Amino acid sequence: MFGNNRIEIRRVFTEAWRKHRANVEASPLEALISSIIEQHPEYQQLIEKPDAALDRDFLPEGGETNPFLHMGMHITLQEQISTDRPPGISALYQRLVKTVGDAHEAEHRLMECLGRMLWEAQSAGTMPDEHSYLECVQQLIPGWNRN
């Protein structure tokens, strides 16, 4: 999305939020990031303190969720949906939104499948399996019929 340097990636988030709060003109990507941060008030205080957030480790062993990873997954999903990549994800997302009644919640459910696909690819040292990803998403939709 922004490179491989964790601090630089996180700085994009904190800077986008700073611009949003200061009502300063932002790039389209910064506007997207700000809209995602707005949907996550539980992360806003952390984002507002870049010195504490930029180099912090968020350890699942300690029950922590990495807010930057979480919001980055929202960005990934929104890009997938807007470009329909992998093919079919946009239609599946729309069906899931109708099922759960909330776009944000639908994205959170999609994150489970996205995270699984990425973890499996990383563990195996392979490219992400889009077919398995779409099958996982289909399983989120009650009564999904593959035909």
N, C-alpha and C positions, 0 to 999 in steps of 0.2 A: 504494500500500500504506500509506504513512505520511505522504505529502506530497511536496513537490518539493525540500525543502532537504536536500542530500546529508549534511551534518553531522548534522542531526536524525535522518535515517533510519539512519545508521550508529550513532548513539547508542542507538537502540532495540536494536540487536544487542548492543552492548557492555554495556548495562544488563541485558539479559536474561541474558547469560552471567555477569555479576557476581552477579546474584540466584541463578542456578543454583549457582554455586560456593560461595556463602555459605549455601546451603540456605534461602533466603528465599522466601516464597510469591510465585508469579508468576502473571500473567494467562495465559489459554489461548494467546494469541499469543506471549507470552514463552516459554512452555513449548515451543511448536512451534519457535521460533527456537533455543532451547537444544538441542533434540533434533537439529536440523540441524547446529549447531556441533559437537555431540558426534561426528557422523559425519564431521567434517572436522578431524582433529587438526592438519593442516598449517596451519590458519587460527587455531587457538586462541591461540597466543602473540601474534599480532597483535591479536586481539580483546581480550586481557587488558591491552593497553597502549593505551587509547583515545586518549591524547594523540598517539601516533604514527600511529594508524589513521584518525582522523576526517577529516582534511583531506588525506590522501595521495592522489596520483594513481597509478593503476595503468595503465600504458601497454602496450598490446598490442605496440607497436613494440619495446619492451624485453623482450618475452617474458613479460610479467606477466599473470596472471589477476586480475581484480578479485574478491576474495573476497566482498564484499558483494553484487555483482551475481550471482555464482554461487549464493550461499545464498538470495538473493531469488528466483531462478528456481526453486529447490527449493520455496520457499513457494508461488509461483504454481502450480507443477505439483500440489502437494498440494491446493491449493484447487480446481483444475480437476477433479482426480480425485474429490474428496469431493463436489463438486456436479454432476459429469458435465456440465461446461460447458467447451468446446462439447460438445453431445450426442454421445455415443459414445466420448469420450476415456477414460472409466473402463474400458470393456470392452477397448479397445485397449491400455491400460496393463496390465491383468491378463494379456492374451495376451503382451505383451512381457516381463513379469516371468517368466512360464512359459518363454519362449524363452531369456532370458538367465540365469535362475535367481537373480536378485538384484534386489530392489526399488530399491536405491540406484543400481545400475548402469543399470537401466531408466530411472530419472529422468535420469541423465546423458545417455543416448541421446535421450530426449525433448527435452532442452535444445537439441540441435542444431536440431530442427524449430521449437521455440518461438523460439529466437534468430533463425532465418532469417525466420520470419513477422514478428517485431517489426522486424527490420532492413528488410525489404521494405516494410512499412507506413510506417515512418519515412522511408525514402528517397523513397517515392512521395507522402508526405503524405496517406495514406489510412488507413482503419480496417484492423486486422489481418484477413487473409483466413482465416477458420476452416476453410473447405473445403480450401484448400491445405495448411493445417496438418495436418488429419486425414489427407490423402493422404500427406504426408511421413511421418507416424507409421506409416501402413499399410505403407509401404515398408521400415520397420525390422523387420517381422514376416515371416520367411521363409514362403513359401507362402500369403501373404494372398490371399484370394479375396473380391472385392468383392460377390459375389452372396450 
